[in-house]
Amino acid sequence: MHYHLMQLMNTYGLDIVSPFEYENNNTVYTFKCLIRGYGEKAGMVIDPDWKKLDSLKQALSDDGFGYSCMDIEGSIDIPSFSDVLADWCKSA
């Protein structure tokens, strides 16, 4: 797991799966990560490639996932990530 993801896990107590594999129509897609417990009930799927997310956004939503396009392994400011988590809200 990438260093930034480890920092986010340790700082915020997050449950992160990285990489995250999602199956849809007998095809497996790999995303940077899934953050469980935030956003939608199944968690937030994160990837820096909007085209990949955009092509699956309806399927992800139908399966209970939220999604966000960001470079979580590179450009995330660890101390201010709490603002992102607040925007997503904890999921039930």
CYANA upper distance limits for C-alpha pairs under 8 A (distance plus 0.5 A):
  1 MET  CA      5 LEU  CA      7.21
  1 MET  CA      6 MET  CA      7.30
  1 MET  CA     18 SER  CA      6.84
  1 MET  CA     19 PRO  CA      8.42
  2 HIS  CA      6 MET  CA      6.93
  2 HIS  CA     73 GLU  CA      7.01
  3 TYR  CA      7 GLN  CA      6.74
  3 TYR  CA     73 GLU  CA      8.03
  4 HIS  CA      8 LEU  CA      6.72
  4 HIS  CA     72 ILE  CA      7.79
  4 HIS  CA     73 GLU  CA      5.93
  4 HIS  CA     74 GLY  CA      7.72
  4 HIS  CA     76 ILE  CA      8.21
  4 HIS  CA     78 ILE  CA      8.28
  5 LEU  CA      9 MET  CA      6.64
  5 LEU  CA     16 ILE  CA      8.14
  5 LEU  CA     72 ILE  CA      7.83
  5 LEU  CA     73 GLU  CA      7.02
  6 MET  CA     10 ASN  CA      6.64
  7 GLN  CA     11 THR  CA      6.36
  7 GLN  CA     78 ILE  CA      7.85
  8 LEU  CA     12 TYR  CA      6.27
  8 LEU  CA     13 GLY  CA      7.90
  8 LEU  CA     14 LEU  CA      7.28
  8 LEU  CA     78 ILE  CA      7.05
  9 MET  CA     13 GLY  CA      5.45
  9 MET  CA     14 LEU  CA      4.99
  9 MET  CA     15 ASP  CA      7.16
  9 MET  CA     16 ILE  CA      7.42
 10 ASN  CA     14 LEU  CA      7.75
 12 TYR  CA     82 SER  CA      8.37
 14 LEU  CA     35 ILE  CA      7.38
 14 LEU  CA     36 ARG  CA      7.81
 14 LEU  CA     37 GLY  CA      8.37
 15 ASP  CA     35 ILE  CA      6.36
 15 ASP  CA     36 ARG  CA      5.91
 15 ASP  CA     37 GLY  CA      7.82
 16 ILE  CA     33 CYS  CA      7.09
 16 ILE  CA     34 LEU  CA      6.13
 16 ILE  CA     35 ILE  CA      5.14
 16 ILE  CA     36 ARG  CA      6.80
 17 VAL  CA     33 CYS  CA      5.90
 17 VAL  CA     34 LEU  CA      5.63
 17 VAL  CA     35 ILE  CA      7.11
 17 VAL  CA     36 ARG  CA      8.47
 18 SER  CA     31 PHE  CA      8.31
 18 SER  CA     32 LYS  CA      6.36
 18 SER  CA     33 CYS  CA      4.86
 18 SER  CA     34 LEU  CA      7.12
 19 PRO  CA     30 THR  CA      7.06
 19 PRO  CA     31 PHE  CA      6.42
 19 PRO  CA     32 LYS  CA      5.44
 19 PRO  CA     33 CYS  CA      5.48
 19 PRO  CA     34 LEU  CA      8.15
 20 PHE  CA     30 THR  CA      6.17
 20 PHE  CA     31 PHE  CA      5.67
 20 PHE  CA     32 LYS  CA      6.67
 20 PHE  CA     33 CYS  CA      5.35
 20 PHE  CA     34 LEU  CA      6.25
 20 PHE  CA     45 VAL  CA      8.33
 21 GLU  CA     28 VAL  CA      6.80
 21 GLU  CA     29 TYR  CA      6.07
 21 GLU  CA     30 THR  CA      5.01
 21 GLU  CA     31 PHE  CA      6.82
 22 TYR  CA     28 VAL  CA      6.02
 22 TYR  CA     29 TYR  CA      5.65
 22 TYR  CA     30 THR  CA      6.85
 22 TYR  CA     31 PHE  CA      8.20
 23 GLU  CA     27 THR  CA      5.99
 23 GLU  CA     28 VAL  CA      4.81
 23 GLU  CA     29 TYR  CA      6.68
 24 ASN  CA     28 VAL  CA      6.95
 24 ASN  CA     29 TYR  CA      8.27
 24 ASN  CA     59 ALA  CA      7.94
 31 PHE  CA     45 VAL  CA      7.60
 31 PHE  CA     46 ILE  CA      7.03
 31 PHE  CA     47 ASP  CA      5.95
 32 LYS  CA     45 VAL  CA      8.35
 32 LYS  CA     46 ILE  CA      6.38
 32 LYS  CA     47 ASP  CA      5.52
 32 LYS  CA     48 PRO  CA      8.19
 32 LYS  CA     72 ILE  CA      8.48
 33 CYS  CA     45 VAL  CA      6.46
 33 CYS  CA     46 ILE  CA      5.82
 33 CYS  CA     47 ASP  CA      7.38
 34 LEU  CA     43 GLY  CA      6.94
 34 LEU  CA     44 MET  CA      5.97
 34 LEU  CA     45 VAL  CA      5.00
 34 LEU  CA     46 ILE  CA      6.58
 35 ILE  CA     43 GLY  CA      5.96
 35 ILE  CA     44 MET  CA      5.62
 35 ILE  CA     45 VAL  CA      7.07
 35 ILE  CA     46 ILE  CA      8.22
 36 ARG  CA     42 ALA  CA      6.99
 36 ARG  CA     43 GLY  CA      4.73
 36 ARG  CA     44 MET  CA      6.98
 37 GLY  CA     41 LYS  CA      7.54
 37 GLY  CA     42 ALA  CA      7.79
 37 GLY  CA     43 GLY  CA      5.95
 37 GLY  CA     90 LYS  CA      6.17
 37 GLY  CA     91 SER  CA      5.62
 37 GLY  CA     92 ALA  CA      7.71
 38 TYR  CA     43 GLY  CA      5.73
 38 TYR  CA     44 MET  CA      6.70
 38 TYR  CA     85 LEU  CA      7.56
 38 TYR  CA     88 TRP  CA      6.43
 38 TYR  CA     89 CYS  CA      6.15
 38 TYR  CA     90 LYS  CA      4.79
 38 TYR  CA     91 SER  CA      5.27
 39 GLY  CA     43 GLY  CA      6.10
 39 GLY  CA     44 MET  CA      6.12
 39 GLY  CA     65 PHE  CA      8.06
 39 GLY  CA     66 GLY  CA      6.15
 39 GLY  CA     88 TRP  CA      5.10
 39 GLY  CA     89 CYS  CA      6.13
 39 GLY  CA     90 LYS  CA      6.62
 39 GLY  CA     91 SER  CA      6.02
 40 GLU  CA     44 MET  CA      7.10
 40 GLU  CA     64 GLY  CA      6.39
 40 GLU  CA     65 PHE  CA      5.75
 40 GLU  CA     66 GLY  CA      5.56
 40 GLU  CA     91 SER  CA      6.20
 41 LYS  CA     64 GLY  CA      6.16
 41 LYS  CA     65 PHE  CA      7.10
 41 LYS  CA     91 SER  CA      5.76
 41 LYS  CA     92 ALA  CA      6.42
 42 ALA  CA     63 ASP  CA      8.10
 42 ALA  CA     64 GLY  CA      5.59
 42 ALA  CA     65 PHE  CA      5.45
 42 ALA  CA     66 GLY  CA      8.12
 43 GLY  CA     64 GLY  CA      8.02
 43 GLY  CA     65 PHE  CA      5.83
 43 GLY  CA     66 GLY  CA      6.62
 43 GLY  CA     91 SER  CA      7.80
 44 MET  CA     65 PHE  CA      6.26
 44 MET  CA     66 GLY  CA      5.07
 44 MET  CA     67 TYR  CA      5.55
 44 MET  CA     68 SER  CA      7.49
 45 VAL  CA     65 PHE  CA      7.17
 45 VAL  CA     66 GLY  CA      6.61
 45 VAL  CA     67 TYR  CA      5.03
 45 VAL  CA     68 SER  CA      6.85
 46 ILE  CA     67 TYR  CA      6.32
 46 ILE  CA     68 SER  CA      5.59
 46 ILE  CA     69 CYS  CA      6.37
 46 ILE  CA     70 MET  CA      7.07
 46 ILE  CA     72 ILE  CA      7.92
 47 ASP  CA     53 LEU  CA      7.77
 47 ASP  CA     68 SER  CA      7.26
 47 ASP  CA     69 CYS  CA      5.71
 47 ASP  CA     70 MET  CA      6.35
 47 ASP  CA     71 ASP  CA      7.18
 47 ASP  CA     72 ILE  CA      8.03
 48 PRO  CA     69 CYS  CA      5.51
 48 PRO  CA     70 MET  CA      5.12
 48 PRO  CA     71 ASP  CA      5.32
 48 PRO  CA     72 ILE  CA      8.02
 49 ASP  CA     53 LEU  CA      7.21
 49 ASP  CA     69 CYS  CA      7.04
 49 ASP  CA     70 MET  CA      8.41
 50 TRP  CA     54 ASP  CA      6.25
 50 TRP  CA     69 CYS  CA      6.22
 51 LYS  CA     55 SER  CA      6.63
 52 LYS  CA     56 LEU  CA      7.21
 53 LEU  CA     57 LYS  CA      6.19
 53 LEU  CA     67 TYR  CA      7.74
 53 LEU  CA     68 SER  CA      8.40
 53 LEU  CA     69 CYS  CA      7.91
 56 LEU  CA     60 LEU  CA      6.46
 57 LYS  CA     61 SER  CA      6.55
 57 LYS  CA     67 TYR  CA      7.95
 58 GLN  CA     62 ASP  CA      6.51
 59 ALA  CA     63 ASP  CA      6.68
 60 LEU  CA     64 GLY  CA      6.90
 60 LEU  CA     65 PHE  CA      5.64
 60 LEU  CA     66 GLY  CA      7.40
 60 LEU  CA     67 TYR  CA      8.14
 61 SER  CA     65 PHE  CA      5.63
 61 SER  CA     66 GLY  CA      6.68
 71 ASP  CA     75 SER  CA      6.29
 71 ASP  CA     76 ILE  CA      7.53
 72 ILE  CA     76 ILE  CA      6.06
 76 ILE  CA     81 PHE  CA      7.61
 77 ASP  CA     81 PHE  CA      6.66
 80 SER  CA     84 VAL  CA      8.04
 81 PHE  CA     85 LEU  CA      6.92
 82 SER  CA     86 ALA  CA      6.59
 83 ASP  CA     87 ASP  CA      6.75
 84 VAL  CA     88 TRP  CA      6.83
 85 LEU  CA     89 CYS  CA      6.48
 85 LEU  CA     90 LYS  CA      8.11
 86 ALA  CA     90 LYS  CA      8.25
